């Protein structure tokens, strides 16, 4: 998947201090989970599309994939 496809399949919103509610679309259905991966959500929300050397995730695609895979794992999806 490329970044544009991931943007359509992954969304997140505030769920509490340090927690984000992540919703993914996988095989035509929506699944949700709660994540504490603020590094990924901060990287996605960053308006600077260049390389952010302060972030664990060097690209937005890496951050989206991390949230996508975390939510798949928490919902026992393969």
BELGINOR-V718069 format. One record per residue. N is the residue number from 1. RES is the residue in three letters. PHI is phi in degrees with one decimal (NA if undefined). PSI is psi in whole degrees, 0 to 359 (* if undefined). Layout:
# BELGINOR-V718069
N:RES:PHI:PSI ; N:RES:PHI:PSI
This chain:
# BELGINOR-V718069
1:UNK:NA:144 ; 2:UNK:-96.4:177 ; 3:UNK:-62.4:321 ; 4:UNK:-63.9:318 ; 5:UNK:-64.9:320 ; 6:UNK:-65.7:323 ; 7:UNK:-61.8:327 ; 8:UNK:-77.8:335 ; 9:UNK:-97.9:343 ; 10:UNK:-125.0:130 ; 11:UNK:-138.4:157 ; 12:UNK:-146.6:155 ; 13:UNK:-146.0:164 ; 14:UNK:-65.6:132 ; 15:UNK:-122.5:353 ; 16:UNK:153.8:173 ; 17:UNK:-57.5:115 ; 18:UNK:76.3:7 ; 19:UNK:-123.9:142 ; 20:UNK:-125.6:140 ; 21:UNK:-90.1:119 ; 22:UNK:-106.7:131 ; 23:UNK:-120.9:127 ; 24:UNK:-120.9:155 ; 25:UNK:-108.6:121 ; 26:UNK:-135.7:120 ; 27:UNK:53.5:42 ; 28:UNK:82.8:359 ; 29:UNK:-119.4:157 ; 30:UNK:-102.1:138 ; 31:UNK:-130.4:149 ; 32:UNK:-131.2:159 ; 33:UNK:-157.0:171 ; 34:UNK:-109.4:131 ; 35:UNK:-122.1:149 ; 36:UNK:-111.3:17 ; 37:UNK:-82.1:77 ; 38:UNK:-72.0:337 ; 39:UNK:-61.9:317 ; 40:UNK:-69.4:314 ; 41:UNK:-67.6:325 ; 42:UNK:-66.4:320 ; 43:UNK:-66.0:320 ; 44:UNK:-66.8:321 ; 45:UNK:-76.7:346 ; 46:UNK:-67.5:127 ; 47:UNK:-75.5:343 ; 48:UNK:-77.8:109 ; 49:UNK:-79.2:350 ; 50:UNK:-73.3:178 ; 51:UNK:-70.7:127 ; 52:UNK:-101.4:103 ; 53:UNK:-72.0:346 ; 54:UNK:-84.8:346 ; 55:UNK:-94.7:148 ; 56:UNK:-64.5:323 ; 57:UNK:-93.0:121 ; 58:UNK:-78.7:334 ; 59:UNK:-130.6:160 ; 60:UNK:-66.6:328 ; 61:UNK:-61.1:317 ; 62:UNK:-61.2:319 ; 63:UNK:-66.9:315 ; 64:UNK:-60.5:316 ; 65:UNK:-63.6:323 ; 66:UNK:-62.5:313 ; 67:UNK:-65.8:318 ; 68:UNK:-60.3:312 ; 69:UNK:-68.3:323 ; 70:UNK:-62.3:316 ; 71:UNK:-68.8:322 ; 72:UNK:-60.5:316 ; 73:UNK:-64.9:316 ; 74:UNK:-67.3:336 ; 75:UNK:-100.4:12 ; 76:UNK:54.3:46 ; 77:UNK:-102.4:148 ; 78:UNK:-114.1:*
